[in-house]
Every structure is written in structure tokens, then in C-alpha cells.
């Protein structure tokens, strides 16, 4: 049954009578990005640490090395010029990717510069999609495209709750334009 007095607040879990969206559904809506933040943050921290602790990956040649993988995907990449760039220094590129994943993961988990961290994650995922997983058939078997799409809501919304960004925002609002107070 539809009631004529329903409001936007009611759609978010309010009572519909001037409610500002404080009901259970509104609370859940405000937390909707938290599971995504946790998943992407944990995944990127793990990926960065895994690469940094894998001596085979951080090698120019050999089984399981980044150098070998770059050689294997060169001809099927959407942008082989990116692969060429990485092949100039596979070890340096491997460290850059690992440290980038670690920074993105930590930034996402703690919510520090949330939009910037998410943008970094999206750029890493885009780069990997255009190089490593571009030729995956069918496309939905490749996970880099899914990660790229998963980062977009966090690029748009940042880390508005349970984050250092939120703490800093509250501190700034209490102290006005002062940087320290």
C-alpha cells in the first residue's frame, strides 16, 4: 500500500513525518561504502605485501618474475607501450606497483585522503587491465576491470565515515580555517 505522506526520509528508513533520515535504513545507507573500503583496502595491502616479500616476482627474469609476465603479455596488451615502459626496469616497476598498492590500501583502510587513495587504486587497476588482463576471455574472468569499477564509488564519495578524513573534517569545522588549534 502506498501512502501519500511518504517523504524522502521515509525511503531512507525514517518515519515519513519530517524525519531527517535517522532510521535504520538511513544508518545502513551511510555505511554502504564501508564493506567496499575494507575489501579493497585489505586486498591492496595484501597485494603490495605479497609482491614485496616475493623475491621471484621482484626479478627481471625467471619463473614467476614480473619481467617474465611482462614479456608474456606484451603482444596482447591494449597499450603495449605501457608494457615497454615497465620492461625498461621490471624490478623498479615491480617495487613501484607494490609500494603503490600498499599506500592505496593503507590510505583506503584508514580513510586518509580517501578520494586520492581510491583514485590511485583505480589507476593501478586501469593500468593492470590495459596491460596484464586485457586479453582475458571472456572479459569478466579478468578481475582488474572489476577492481577498476569498484574503486569508482570511493573516488566519488571518499571516506566520509570511520576515517581520518572525517576526524580531520570535524577538527577543521571546530577550529574554523586554522590548520592547527
N, C-alpha and C positions, 0 to 999 in steps of 0.2 A: 504494500500500500504506500502511495506517495503522499507526503504531507506538504501542503503549500507553504508552511512556515519554516522549511528547512533552509539552512544557510551554509555557507562555505565551512564555517566552524563545525557544523554538524557532520559534514562529509569527512572531516578530519577526526571525528570521534567526540565532538562536543555535543552539547545538548540541543543546539539549534536556536536557543533563545539568547542571542547576544554573546555566546561563548566565543572566546578568542582562540580556540584550538588547544585546549589544555587537557583533553581527554586522552585515553589510552592510545587511540589510533594516531592522534597528533604526536604523542610522545614517540611512538614507533616510527612515524614518518621522519621525525627529526633525527632518529638514529639509523636510518636506512642505509647510509653510506658506510657506517662503521664496519660491518662484516666485509665489505669490499676493501676498505682500507687495511684491515687486519690481514686478509688473504694476500693482497698484493704486496703489502709491506713485508710480511713473513716470507713470501715466496722470493722476493727480490733480495732480501738479506741472505736467505739460504743460497740462492743462485750465486751471489757475489762471494760468499764464504767458500762455497764449493769450488768455484773457479780458483780462488786464491790459494786453496790448500791442495789443488790437484796439479802436481808437477808435470804430468803428462799433458794437460791442457795448455799450460803456460810454456809450451815449447814450440819452436819454429817448425820442427819436423817430428815425425814418429806417430805411432798408433795413438789415437785419441787426442792428438795435438790440434790446437787451433789452426796452425799452418796447414795441416793435412785437410781439415774440414774446409778451409777457405779454397784450397785447390779443387776439392771435390764439388763445391757449389758454384764456382766461378762461371761456368758456361750456362747455368740455369738461373742465375740471379736476375732479377728485374733491373737492377742497377749494378752491372759488373764493375763499374768504376769505383764503387764503394769497396768491393772486394779487392780490387787492385790496390787501393789506398791502404787497406788493412794488411795486405800481403807484403808491403814495404817493411813493416815491423810487426809481425804477428805477436811477438811476446809483449811489446809495448801496447798494442791494441788489446790484447787479452787482459793485461793489467787495467787498462782504461775502462774496459767493459765491466770487469769485476768490481773495481772501485766505484764506478758509476752506479751499478746495481746496488751495491752496499749503501751508498749515500742516498739513493732514491728510496730504498727500503726503510732505512732508519728515519729519514725525513717523513715518510708516509706513516710509519708506526707512531712516532711521537707527535706528528702533526706540526712540524716546524717547516714553515714556508711550504705549506701543503700543496698549493697550486703549482709552485715551481718544481717540487718533487714529483708531482703527478705528470707534469709536462716532460720532465726528464725520463720518467718511466715510459711515457708514450713515445718519445723519440727513440729510446732504446728498442722498444717493441717494433716500431716502424722500421728502423734500420735492420733489425733481425728478420722481419717479414720480407723486406725488399731484397734481402741477400740470401739468408740461410733457408728460410721455409717457403720462398716464393713458388717453387716448383712442386710443392706438396699437392698431390691429387687424391681425392677431391680436396678443395681448399680448406674445408672445415676440419681436416685432420691436422693441419698446422696450427699450433697454439699461439704463435706470435700475433696473428691477426686478432684473435680473441682477446689477448692481453692489451693490444692497442685500443680496442673498443672499450675494454673495462676501465682503462685509465681516463677516458673522456669525461665521465661524470665527476671524477675527482679533480680534473683540470678545471671544470666549470664551477664546482662548489668549494673546492679546497677542503680544509679540515675544520669545519665550523664548531665541532663539539669534541670534548675529550682530547684536547690538543694543546700544544704550546702556543699555537697561533691564537686560540681562544683566550688563554691566560694573558698573553701579551695585549690582545684587544681589550680585555677588561681593564688591565693596568693602564693602558693608554686612555681609556674613557674616564677612569678615575682621576688621572693626573693631567687631563687635557692634552695639550700639544707638547708637554715636556717629555723628553726622552727618558730621563731618569728622575725619580721622585720618591 
